[in-house]
Amino acid sequence: MLTQIENIERIFSTYPEGKAKVLESIDSDQVFKLNWDCYSKMAKVIEPSLLTSYFHRIFYNVDHLFIFKKQFTRYHATNSLFAYAFNLGSTEPH
């Protein structure tokens, strides 16, 4: 989180005196760079197998892990379908 704040402050420091320093004024390329910098720093700290090792610790056997993956996949598919359907309605011209 501090990485994001530091980078945003760095971007705002380049703004001319009268320009408003609001998040909406940051363009998409700068947002991409902000996110990439944060991801790069996190990737150096967190090991890639962290989530996998966590799930292997909380599930006692392979059957429980399989059931979790199956339920998660169903939930994610349903959530994605509803998000897509509701966004279709919001993009129609009024």
C-alpha positions in Angstrom: 0.0 0.0 0.0 2.8 2.4 0.8 4.3 1.7 -2.6 1.1 2.9 -4.3 1.0 6.1 -2.1 4.6 6.9 -2.8 4.2 6.4 -6.5 1.0 8.6 -6.6 2.8 11.3 -4.7 5.7 11.1 -7.2 3.2 11.5 -10.1 1.5 14.5 -8.4 4.8 16.1 -7.8 5.3 16.4 -11.6 1.9 18.3 -12.0 2.0 22.0 -12.7 1.0 24.4 -9.9 -2.7 24.9 -10.9 -3.5 21.3 -11.8 -5.9 19.4 -9.5 -4.2 16.5 -7.7 -7.0 14.0 -7.8 -6.9 10.3 -8.6 -9.1 10.7 -11.7 -6.4 12.8 -13.3 -4.0 9.9 -13.5 -4.0 8.4 -17.0 -4.3 4.7 -17.8 -0.5 4.3 -18.6 0.3 5.7 -15.2 -2.2 3.4 -13.5 -0.7 0.4 -15.3 2.8 1.5 -14.1 1.5 2.0 -10.5 0.0 -1.5 -10.5 3.1 -3.1 -12.1 5.4 -1.5 -9.6 3.3 -2.8 -6.7 3.1 -6.3 -8.2 6.8 -6.4 -8.8 7.6 -5.5 -5.2 5.0 -8.0 -3.9 6.4 -10.8 -6.1 9.9 -10.3 -4.6 8.5 -10.7 -1.1 5.9 -13.5 -1.4 6.9 -16.9 -2.5 4.9 -18.4 -5.5 3.7 -21.5 -3.6 2.3 -19.6 -0.6 -1.4 -20.1 -1.5 -0.9 -23.7 -2.6 0.9 -24.6 0.7 -1.8 -22.9 2.7 -4.6 -25.0 1.0 -2.6 -28.2 1.5 -2.3 -27.4 5.2 -6.0 -26.6 5.8 -7.4 -29.6 3.9 -6.8 -32.9 5.5 -6.9 -35.0 2.3 -7.1 -34.7 -1.4 -10.9 -35.3 -1.4 -11.5 -32.2 0.6 -9.3 -30.2 -1.7 -11.1 -31.5 -4.7 -14.5 -30.5 -3.3 -13.2 -27.1 -2.4 -11.9 -26.6 -6.0 -15.2 -27.8 -7.5 -17.3 -25.5 -5.3 -15.0 -22.5 -5.9 -15.2 -23.1 -9.7 -19.0 -23.2 -9.6 -19.2 -20.0 -7.5 -16.7 -18.2 -9.7 -18.5 -19.2 -12.9 -21.9 -18.1 -11.5 -20.4 -14.8 -10.2 -18.8 -14.1 -13.6 -22.0 -14.9 -15.4 -24.1 -12.5 -13.3 -21.4 -9.8 -13.4 -21.4 -10.0 -17.2 -25.2 -10.0 -17.4 -25.5 -7.0 -15.1 -22.8 -5.1 -16.9 -24.6 -5.6 -20.2 -27.6 -3.7 -18.9 -25.4 -0.8 -17.6 -23.6 -0.2 -20.9 -26.8 0.4 -23.0 -27.2 3.9 -24.1 -30.1 5.7 -22.3 
